[in-house]
Amino acid sequence: MTSAAQTVDSLIASHIAGTLPLPAHVLVAAHLQLKNDNRAFAGDLERLGGLGLSETPPIALSDRDRRLASVLDGADPGDGSNAGPTQNGLFPPILRDFVGFDVADVPWRTKMPGFREHDVGQIDGCHINLFWIRPGRAIPTHTHGGLELTLVLDGAFNDVNGRYGRGDIAFADETVEHRPVIEKDRPCIGLAVTAAPLRLTGPLGRRLIDIIGG
């Protein structure tokens, strides 16, 4: 079985090679701006020329996404030398530039008790949203119709695969059925990039699917 560390390493390698969709690129760049050890790993890959990985042509963006292109032009997420810990807010710099605000200005929408989200939108075949979940809240048991990447920005949660705190990336797909539980000391705030909607599988799933699915 592939370990979480190996999966993150593979994701970083794809990021350096330029093969990720734009939302996943931003998520990994934000992760690198929060994690010193992985910034060093990404820097090593860049110095080695991406270990021979080929680059893809630049991602074409629509007019409404021109601001996102400027984020990529100005970002240096590899070794993190221009990033460091975010000092003016919770979000790492590239995420703040991507969405246009920090956590204090997120236009949250309540999806169910103790669960808020902001739908950033659909870009490059991926859906992006920010979420806020109250301390101690358990998300109903679910699986996924495709790959989901979750970056924890504050707080922490636990599921069948372990604990995820600030800067950690959680992976889930159709092979993973889990029930994330938020730790009790603070809310969990995160960024999710998904290729397909989640599918509720627990006893409350059928009752809540309309609420969560919007």
Secondary structure, DSSP 8 states (H G I E B T S, - for coil): ---HHHHHHHHHHHHHHT-S-HHHHHHHHHHHHH-HHHHHHHHHHHHTTGGG----------GGGHHHHHHHHH--TTT-TTT-S-SSSSS-HHHHHHHSS-GGG---EEEETTEEEEEEEEETTEEEEEEEE-TT-B---EEESS-EEEEEEES-EEETTEEE-TT-EEEE-TT--B--EE-TTS-EEEEEEESS-EEE-STTHHHHHHHHT-
